């Protein structure tokens, strides 16, 4: 498993409801490398609201779908075909 710490921004104009820890959107790591990741909120946070930006942890089960990733890289995430937000990678743990 790979764990990323990232700054996440949830788009307000696309998603209307908040999500809680355990949300699993599809992340686009380029070159048709889409994979789901489990977003975990900080301990004192119950919901993540549209329009909000905050630090989260994201777990991925299959590192082969991530390709080469670097700190500072931006990655978009989706619900179906709708881009609902983006992350900026802060750190990576393998």
BELCOR-V44354 format. One record per residue. N is the residue number from 1. RES is the residue in one small letter. SS is DSSP state (H for helix, E for strand, L for the rest). PSI is psi as a letter, one per 30 degrees, with the letter a starting at -180 (none if undefined). D_LAST is the distance of its C-alpha to the last C-alpha in Angstrom with 2 decimals. Layout:
n->{N	N}
res->{RES	RES}
ss->{SS	SS}
psi->{PSI	PSI}
d_last->{D_LAST	D_LAST}
This chain:
n->{1	2	3	4	5	6	7	8	9	10	11	12	13	14	15	16	17	18	19	20	21	22	23	24	25	26	27	28	29	30	31	32	33	34	35	36	37	38	39	40	41	42	43	44	45	46	47	48	49	50	51	52	53	54	55	56	57	58	59	60	61	62	63	64	65	66	67	68	69	70	71	72	73	74	75	76	77	78	79	80	81	82	83	84	85	86	87	88	89	90	91	92	93	94}
res->{x	x	x	x	x	x	x	x	x	x	x	x	x	x	x	x	x	x	x	x	x	x	x	x	x	x	x	x	x	x	x	x	x	x	x	x	x	x	x	x	x	x	x	x	x	x	x	x	x	x	x	x	x	x	x	x	x	x	x	x	x	x	x	x	x	x	x	x	x	x	x	x	x	x	x	x	x	x	x	x	x	x	x	x	x	x	x	x	x	x	x	x	x	x}
ss->{L	E	E	E	E	E	E	E	E	E	L	L	L	L	L	L	L	L	E	L	L	L	E	L	L	E	E	E	L	L	L	L	L	E	E	E	L	E	E	E	L	L	L	L	L	L	L	E	L	L	L	L	E	E	E	E	E	E	E	E	L	L	H	H	H	L	L	L	L	L	L	L	L	E	E	E	E	E	E	L	L	E	E	E	E	E	E	E	E	E	E	E	E	L}
psi->{k	k	k	k	k	l	j	k	k	k	k	e	f	e	k	f	l	l	l	l	k	f	k	i	l	k	k	j	g	l	h	g	i	k	l	k	k	k	k	k	l	l	e	g	k	e	k	j	k	k	f	l	k	l	k	l	k	k	k	k	e	j	f	f	f	f	a	k	l	l	k	f	k	k	k	l	l	l	j	b	g	k	j	f	a	l	l	k	k	e	l	k	k	none}
d_last->{6.55	4.68	6.46	8.72	11.63	14.59	18.35	19.84	23.45	25.26	28.34	31.58	33.79	31.81	30.66	33.25	31.59	28.74	25.70	24.15	20.75	19.45	20.73	19.18	20.38	19.62	17.63	19.03	16.74	19.92	21.61	22.04	18.34	18.76	16.45	16.63	14.25	15.14	16.16	16.54	19.25	19.76	21.69	25.03	24.89	26.26	26.69	25.46	28.59	29.41	29.87	27.44	24.58	22.12	18.58	16.38	12.95	11.92	10.03	9.88	10.49	10.98	8.76	12.07	13.82	11.94	13.22	12.69	11.93	12.88	13.62	17.03	16.86	18.79	18.12	20.84	20.74	23.56	25.67	27.37	28.76	28.86	26.54	26.14	23.83	21.26	18.18	17.47	13.88	13.84	10.32	6.69	3.80	0.00}
